[in-house]
Amino acid sequence: MSRTALALTHVAFEDAGLLAPVLAERGIALIYADVPVTALDTLDVISPDLLIVLGGPIGVYEEEDYPWLKTETALIAQRLAAQKPTLGICLGAQLMAKALGAKVGPGKAKEIGWAPLALTEAGKASPLKHVDGAKTPVLHWHGDTFDLPDGAARLASTEICETQAFAIGTHALGLQFHLEAYGQALERWFVGHTAEIGATPGVSVAGLRTDTREFSDGLERQGRLALNEWLERAGL
């Protein structure tokens, strides 16, 4: 029986990125669900071998404007309760944190651009050892942050964001940063996030493009190692 990964997207250009070829190489079929226009009450999030919850430019607390966030959070809670492999990235990690009962809200500053992670001792023993700040910077693109969920291990931090990654056992991994994003595909982000880029002091398309060209090869190499090791540990 073939294995499947279900990826929940919130905007088209924030897709699975580096995860797509990694999963394909492992024989795992990737299926997308476009959350804002999907009938979430009919969505099966338990059967897939892997659930991936991707990013987006909204906050988990904006349920009045985006009422489907309540349903999505409940589905993620069900998946986590079943202790089945779950990976959340940026908004996805924030949704996981909320589903686990942690507080999510605006951070002390926006964090947009390439910068290194500082790993905790738990992080150094985790698959994130491959993306330690000494090996590659990673892409950050968020304004919100979250408290560490009960029972979770903090894996990484930056100066702006204390919890850049958390894990629960080997089945759940939440990443505030973008391990999946690199290369030419980020040109879509520079268009889709143009208003946010223009409103953030010290951030420009030109600067983001220059850093992306400089750091993408290293991120692709090290990110593959991190993702493959996490999938192995998760039984995939």
Buried (B, 14 or more C-beta within 10 A) or exposed (E): EEEBBBBBBBBEBBBBBBBBBBBEEBEBEBEBBEBBEBEBEEBEBEEBBBBBBBBBBBBBBEBEEBEBBEBBBBBBBEBBEEEBBBBBBBBBBBBBBBBBEBEBEEBEEBBBBBBBBEBBEBBEEBBBBBBBBEBBBBBBBBBBBBBBBEEBBBBBBBEBBBBBBBBBEBBBBBBBBBBBBBBEBBBBBBEBBEEBBEEBEEBEBEBBEEBBEEBBEBBBEBBBBBBBBBBEBBEB
